[in-house]
Amino acid sequence: MRSITIHNLDPDVSRLIDKQAAEEGLSLNQLVKRLLRQALALPGHAPAPSRGFDDFSGLWTKEEAAAFKTTVKREVDPEDWK
């Protein structure tokens, strides 16, 4: 597949792309490819790239990750570092 670089991206466009990608949990690359397909009225979504070991390890939603973080105690026992 072909790659492109966009130089001198308008700051407002850059800010909105960053914001939308973060809100949707997408990489900038994923979001821009989707936006280009939509702008060109192409059907469907671009094929998803391989996500490495995600298929083997599973994925958490933001809500699941937040729930996990609230239940896990992150304490350091000084005795472990002697």
Buried (B, 14 or more C-beta within 10 A) or exposed (E): EEEEEEEEEEEEEEEEBEEBBEEEEBEEEBBBBBEEBEEEEEEEEEEEEEEEEEEEEEEEEEEEEEEEEEEEEEEEEEEEEE
